[in-house]
Structures are given as C-alpha cells and as structure tokens.
C-alpha cells in the first residue's frame, strides 16, 4: 500500500474517532465533566470524562 493511501486511511480513522467522541460528549452534556490533560512529559494529551459530575 502506498504511503499516501495508508496515511489517508489512518487519518480518516482518527477523524471518525474524534467525531464520535464529540457526539458522545454532546449527548452527555451537562451531566458530564470533560477534561483534556496535557501530560508534563510533553506531546501527549489525555481526555477524560466523568458522567454524573
């Protein structure tokens, strides 16, 4: 598989995941507390949510 095709499929998968997550967060509002934490080591972030907060 060519690199451009592989990256296109990978990017599409990431985009679909983010869209699904955003939809779920919207459905849970205002009962959920959503937080994006950027880790101290840099580069990585953690998304967490708590329902019923």
C-alpha positions in Angstrom: 0.0 0.0 0.0 1.4 3.4 -0.9 2.3 5.7 2.0 -0.2 8.4 1.0 -3.0 5.9 0.9 -2.0 4.4 4.2 -1.8 7.8 5.9 -5.2 8.8 4.3 -6.9 5.8 5.8 -5.2 6.3 9.2 -6.2 10.0 9.2 -9.8 9.1 8.3 -9.9 6.7 11.2 -8.7 9.3 13.6 -11.2 11.8 12.3 -14.1 9.4 12.7 -13.0 8.6 16.3 -12.8 12.3 17.2 -16.2 12.9 15.6 -17.8 10.0 17.5 -16.3 11.2 20.8 -17.5 14.7 20.2 -21.0 13.4 19.5 -21.0 11.3 22.7 -19.8 14.3 24.7 -22.5 16.5 23.3 -25.1 13.8 24.2 -23.9 13.6 27.8 -23.8 17.3 28.4 -24.4 18.8 31.0 -24.2 15.7 33.2 -20.6 15.0 32.2 -17.4 16.7 33.2 -14.9 16.7 30.3 -11.2 17.4 30.7 -8.2 17.4 28.4 -5.0 17.0 30.3 -1.6 17.6 28.6 1.0 15.4 30.3 4.1 17.0 31.7 6.4 15.0 29.5 5.0 16.9 26.5 3.4 15.8 23.4 0.7 13.6 24.7 -2.8 14.5 26.0 -5.3 12.5 27.9 -9.0 13.1 27.5 -11.2 12.0 30.4 -14.8 12.5 31.3 -16.9 11.7 34.3 -20.6 11.1 34.0 -22.9 12.4 36.7 -20.5 15.0 37.9 
